[in-house]
Amino acid sequence: MSPFICKVSILIAGALLAGCMQTTTYEKPPEASLKPRDKELLAKARYDKVTVPEPFRRAIVTYHRKEQPGSIVVDSDNHYLYYVLDGGKAIRYGITVGEEALAFSGIARVGSMQEWPKWTPTSDIHKRIEGLPQSVPGGPDNPLGARALYLYQGNRDTLFRIHGTNQPEYIGESISSGCIRLTNEDVIDLYNRARLNTVVVVLDPKQGDSPLNPKLALQRPSGPHPN
C-alpha cells in the first residue's frame, strides 16, 4: 500500500471515530445552586468525599437523540442520566443504577419532588435487608441524599426514584435496589432544572444509547506514555 493511501485511510478512520464521540465539557456544579441548608448538611456528611471518575463527572455533551428539551433520559447500561437542553446538547450525569433484576425501565413522569427527603424502605427492601428502621429522617447520611424525584406512571407511584446518595463511591456501578442515584451535588443541580411532570425515559436493558462507553474511557493506555 502506498504512503498516500495509508494516510488517507488513517484520516478516514479518524473522522469516523470522531463522529461517534461526544463533545464533552466537564464542569463542577455551581456553588450558587446550593442553599445555605444544603451547605450546612453536606458539611456534616460522614461519608467519604470521593472524587467521581472523570467519565462520570457532570458534563455538557452533544446529544443525538430526539427527546424534547427539558426531558430526562436514563441510560442504565452506561450509567448516565441526561437532562436534555436546546440545540443538540444535554447535561450528562454519572449515576448508580439498580441490579438488572431490580431496575426500572419505561416512560414515567416526575410526580413529586422533595428536598432532603425521609427514607421509608419498602416491604421488598425489608425482606431483602434485615434490621432496617421503618423510616430514616432527611439528612446528609440518609440513603436518598439531598433531593428526590419520585417517578409516577399516570397517578401511580412506581416506587422508583431519582435521588442523591451517601455512597458516591458507587457512581458508575449497578448495585442499588432499583433507584437511580446521583451525587448529592449533581442531584441538587438536576432538581433545580427539573419540574413536576417532567418526562423521564429509562431505556430498556441492553438498549444503552451513549456514544461514549465510560468503561472504555476508564481504561488506562497499556503502552508507554507519549513524550
C-alpha positions in Angstrom: 0.0 0.0 0.0 1.4 3.4 -0.9 2.1 6.0 1.8 -0.6 8.3 0.3 -3.3 5.6 0.6 -2.1 4.8 4.1 -2.5 8.5 5.1 -6.0 8.7 3.6 -7.1 5.6 5.4 -5.9 6.9 8.7 -7.7 10.3 8.1 -11.0 8.5 7.2 -10.7 6.2 10.3 -10.1 9.2 12.5 -13.1 11.1 11.1 -15.4 8.1 11.6 -14.2 7.7 15.2 -14.7 11.4 15.9 -18.2 11.2 14.6 -19.1 8.6 17.2 -17.7 10.6 20.2 -19.5 13.1 22.2 -18.1 16.6 22.6 -17.7 16.8 26.3 -17.2 19.8 28.6 -16.7 18.8 32.2 -17.7 21.2 34.9 -18.4 21.4 38.6 -21.9 22.1 39.9 -22.0 25.8 40.6 -21.8 26.7 44.3 -24.8 29.0 43.7 -27.1 26.0 43.3 -26.5 25.1 47.0 -28.8 26.6 49.5 -27.4 27.6 53.0 -29.1 24.4 54.4 -27.5 22.3 51.7 -24.1 23.6 52.6 -24.7 23.1 56.3 -25.9 19.5 55.9 -23.3 18.5 53.3 -20.6 19.7 55.6 -21.9 17.3 58.3 -22.0 14.3 56.0 -20.0 11.4 57.4 -19.5 9.5 54.1 -16.2 9.7 52.2 -16.0 12.6 49.8 -14.6 10.6 46.9 -13.7 12.0 43.6 -16.0 10.7 40.9 -14.0 9.2 37.9 -13.8 11.7 35.1 -16.2 9.8 32.6 -19.0 10.1 35.2 -18.5 13.7 36.2 -21.2 16.2 35.3 -20.7 17.5 31.8 -22.3 19.3 28.9 -22.3 17.0 25.9 -23.6 16.8 22.3 -26.9 14.9 22.2 -28.1 12.9 19.2 -31.4 11.6 20.4 -34.8 13.3 19.7 -36.3 13.8 23.2 -37.7 17.3 23.8 -35.6 19.8 25.8 -36.5 19.5 29.5 -36.8 15.7 29.3 -34.7 13.3 31.4 -33.2 10.2 29.8 -31.6 7.4 31.8 -29.1 5.1 30.1 -28.7 2.4 32.7 -26.3 0.3 30.6 -23.7 3.1 30.5 -24.6 4.6 33.9 -25.6 8.0 32.6 -28.6 10.3 33.1 -29.2 13.1 30.6 -31.1 16.3 31.1 -31.9 17.4 27.5 -31.1 21.0 26.5 -31.8 23.0 23.4 -29.5 23.0 20.4 -28.5 19.3 20.4 -26.9 19.5 23.8 -27.6 17.8 27.2 -26.2 17.8 30.7 -24.9 14.3 31.4 -24.6 13.0 35.0 -22.9 9.8 36.1 -25.3 7.5 38.1 -25.6 4.4 40.2 -28.4 2.1 38.9 -30.2 -1.0 40.1 -29.1 -4.5 39.6 -30.7 -5.8 36.4 -33.4 -7.8 38.2 -34.4 -4.8 40.3 -34.1 -2.0 37.7 -37.0 0.0 36.3 -37.3 0.8 32.6 -40.1 2.6 30.6 -41.6 6.1 30.5 -42.6 7.9 33.6 -43.0 11.4 34.9 -41.8 13.3 37.9 -44.9 13.1 40.1 -43.3 14.6 43.3 -40.1 16.4 44.3 -38.6 16.6 47.8 -35.6 18.3 49.4 -33.8 16.3 51.9 -36.5 13.6 51.9 -37.0 11.0 54.6 -36.5 7.4 53.5 -39.2 4.8 54.1 -37.9 1.3 53.0 -40.5 -0.7 51.0 -41.6 -4.1 52.2 -39.5 -5.7 49.4 -36.4 -3.9 50.7 -37.2 -5.1 54.3 -37.4 -8.6 53.0 -34.0 -8.4 51.3 -32.2 -6.4 54.1 -33.0 -7.3 57.7 -32.8 -4.9 60.5 -33.7 -1.7 58.7 -35.7 1.0 60.5 -39.2 1.8 59.4 -38.1 5.2 58.3 -35.0 7.5 58.3 -35.3 11.3 58.6 -33.9 13.5 55.9 -30.2 14.4 56.4 -26.7 14.0 55.0 -26.5 10.3 55.9 -29.9 9.4 54.6 -29.7 7.0 51.6 -31.9 9.3 49.5 -29.5 12.2 49.9 -30.2 15.8 49.2 -33.1 15.6 46.7 -35.5 13.0 45.4 -37.6 13.0 42.2 -40.5 10.5 42.5 -41.4 8.6 39.3 -45.0 8.1 38.5 -46.9 6.4 35.7 -50.3 8.1 35.4 -51.3 8.7 39.0 -49.5 5.6 40.3 -46.2 5.9 42.3 -43.8 3.4 40.7 -41.8 3.4 44.0 -38.7 4.2 41.9 -36.8 7.4 42.5 -34.0 9.6 41.1 -32.2 10.7 44.2 -28.9 11.6 45.9 -26.7 9.2 47.7 -24.5 8.8 50.8 -22.3 6.3 48.8 -20.8 8.4 46.0 -18.1 5.8 45.5 -20.6 3.6 43.6 -21.3 6.1 40.9 -20.9 4.2 37.7 -22.0 0.9 39.2 -25.1 -1.3 39.3 -25.7 -2.0 43.0 -28.8 -0.1 44.1 -32.3 -1.5 44.9 -33.6 -0.2 41.6 -33.5 3.6 42.1 -31.2 6.0 40.2 -28.6 7.7 42.3 -26.6 10.8 41.6 -24.0 12.5 43.9 -25.8 15.0 46.2 -24.3 17.9 44.3 -25.5 16.6 41.0 -29.0 15.8 42.2 -29.3 19.3 43.5 -28.3 20.6 40.1 -30.8 18.3 38.4 -33.6 19.2 40.9 -33.1 22.9 40.1 -33.7 22.2 36.4 -36.5 19.6 36.5 -40.2 20.4 37.1 -43.2 18.4 38.1 -44.5 16.3 35.2 -41.0 16.3 33.6 -40.9 13.3 31.2 -38.4 10.6 32.3 -37.4 7.9 29.7 -35.5 5.0 31.2 -34.0 2.9 28.4 -34.5 -0.8 28.4 -31.6 -3.1 29.4 -29.1 -3.7 26.6 -30.5 -0.6 24.8 -28.0 1.9 26.1 -27.6 4.7 23.7 -24.5 6.7 24.8 -21.9 7.3 22.0 -19.2 7.2 24.6 -18.6 4.0 26.5 -17.5 5.1 30.0 -15.9 1.7 30.9 -13.6 2.1 27.9 -12.8 5.7 28.9 -11.8 4.5 32.4 -9.2 2.1 31.0 -5.6 3.4 31.1 -3.4 3.0 28.0 -1.3 -0.2 28.1 1.5 1.3 26.1 4.2 3.7 27.2 3.2 7.3 27.9 3.9 9.5 24.9 6.6 12.2 25.4 
